[in-house]
Amino acid sequence: MRANTAVGAPPLVPELRLHLATEVTPIWQATEASLARFGTPPPFWAFAWAGGQALARYILDHPDAVAGRDVLDLASGSGLVAIAAARAGARRVTASDIDPFAAAAIALNARLNGVSVAIETRDLLDRGAAGWEVVLAGDVCYEEPMASRMVARLRRTAARGRLALLGDPGRAYLPREGMVERARFVVPTSRELEDREAKDGVVWEILAA
């Protein structure tokens, strides 16, 4: 992980620092080699994706959304959104990701930013809303099964009167209804990762079904 990343700041969230991939191909090849042997997931944790940057920016600009509350960040990846919530004054932040490499990255990145984040590696998508008052998800609608389960989870959160926010740059499986736009940002991106040099990162509030 350390050999394939460098500490840097996501362009939309310069207040925070992350261990990020310096080049896409080497780290992808490294995890693909590991995948063949051990079932390692792709290194989504090594990049600050546009939807996650938009959601992190929103939280830092609107700390009242999370301040003093228990917050869950689903499919946390690098931990960017969870770290932003902790920095914005959340009472307790849990970053959830089933990838053990992501869990390690979240721990490194939280320490780098001087915040405390609990890490959960169990799959929480089909579970109840539990005690979290705010549930966040950044850039998770890139595959249909993941998007469907995630949105259903966020709707269950909203049905309990709790806040559910989704950051998305226009992925293919973003739902088309049952959402309210809270904010929109232009997120600088790389053509190594995206189809253009900037994406519109939108923060959506997910409503109950």
N, C-alpha and C positions, 0 to 999 in steps of 0.2 A: 504493500500500500504506500509506504513512504517513498519507495524507489520510483514509483510511477506518478507521483503527485508533487505539487509545489504549493506553498501557502499563497493564496491570492484572495482578492475581494471580488465578489460578483458585481458586475457593472451597475445594476440597479440598487444594490444594497452594499455600498462601500463601507458602511460602519462595521460589517461583519467580515470575518476571515474564515476561509475553509481550505482544507487539503483538496485541491482540484487537479484533475489530470492535465498535464502539460501538453500531451498529444493524444488524440483519440486512438489511433491505430495500435500503438504498443500495448496500452493497458487492455484494450479489447482483445488483442491476440493473447495476452497473458491469461486473461480470465477464460477465454475459449479453450486454451490448452488445459487449464485446470478443470473446466467444465467437462471435458472429455473423460477426465479421471475421477472427479469428485462431485460432479453435479453443481458446480459453482454458477450462480446467476450472473447475467451481464452486469458490468460495473456502473449501474445507474447512479450509485452513491458518489461517483467521481466527478459529477458535473452539476452545475447550478442551472437546472432547467428553467425555462422562461416562466412557466406557470408558478413554480415555487418561488422564483424571484418576485413576481408580482404579489403573491400572497404575503411573503415576508415584508415587502415594502409597505403594504397596506397595514399590517400589524404594527410596524414601527411608527407609521404615521398616525395610527388610530389605536393607541395603547389601551383605551377604554374598552375595546372589544375583548381583551383578555386579562386586564389588570385585576389581580385579586381572585382569579378564577382558576379552576383545575382544567387543564388543557390537554387534549390528545391530538397528536400529529400522526396521521395514518400514512403508511408507505413513505416514511420520512426520508429515506435515501441518505443524503449528506447530513441531514439534521438541520438544514437551513431554516425551515419554517419553525421548528421547535425552538431553535436558538433565538430566533426573533421574538417568539412569544415569551421566552424566559427574560430576554432583555427588556421587553415591554412591561414586565411586572407581573406576569402570571404567578399565581400562588404555587402551583405544581405543574410541571410539564412532563408528559410521557411521550417519547418518540417511539413509534411502533414500526418495525420492519422485519420481515421474516428472513432477510438475507444476513447471515452472520458477518459478512464483510461490511455491510451497511452499519450494523450495530457497532463494529469497531470504529468505523469512520465517524459516526455520531459521537462516540465517546471522545475521540481525538478532537473533533471540531468544537464540542462543548467546552472542553478544557482550554482550547485555544482562545475561546471567547470569554472565559471566566464565568460561565454560567453552569447551573446544575440542571441536568436533564435525566430523568429515568428512562431506561431503555427496555422495551418489551419486544421479544422475538416470537411470541405466539401470534398466530393469525387471528386478528380481532374483527375481521370484516363481517363475519356472520354472527357475532355476539351482540348482546344488548348494549344499550347506551351506557350502562354502568354509572359511575359517579361523575363523569366528566361533564363540565358545564359548557365547554366549547370543543368542537371537533373540527380539525383542519385537514385539508388534503391538497397537495400541490402537484399539478401535472400528472394525473393518474388516468386519463381517458385515452390512452394510446392503443389499448386493445379492448375488444368488446367484453370479454368475460370480466376483466378487472374493472372496467368502467361501470358495468351493471351492478356488480357487487358493491363497489364503492359508493355509488349514488344511492343504492338502497340503504346502505349503512348510514349515510348522511341524512337521508329522509327520516329514518327511525330516530335519529338524534333530534331533528327538527320537530318531530311529532311529540316529543317530550317537552317542548317549549325551550329547547336549548339551541345555541347558535352553531350552525354548520356552514363552513366556508370552503369553497373550492377555487383554487387558482388554476387557470387554463389558458393556453395560447391558441385555442381553436383546433384542438385535436379532433380526430375523425369521430370519436365515440362520445363526445360531449353531448349530454341530453339537450333537447331543444325546448323544453318547457319545465315549469316548476322551479324556476330560478329567478332571482332578482339581481341585477348588476349593481355591485357596490362601488367598484372602481375599475379604471382601465389605465394601463401604463404601456409605453413603448419600451420594450426590453431589447437591448442590444444582444445579438446572438452571433454564432459562428456558423459559416456554411459547412463546417465539418459535422455539425450537429443538426442544423435546420436547413430549410429550403430558401432562406433569405437572411439578410444581415440584421433584421429587427423583426420582432413579433409583437403583436398586441396581446399583452398579458392581462386577462380580465379576472377580477375577483367576483365570484358569484356567491350569493347567499342561497343555499339549497332549502327549499320549502318542503313541508310535510306532503305526503302523497294526497 
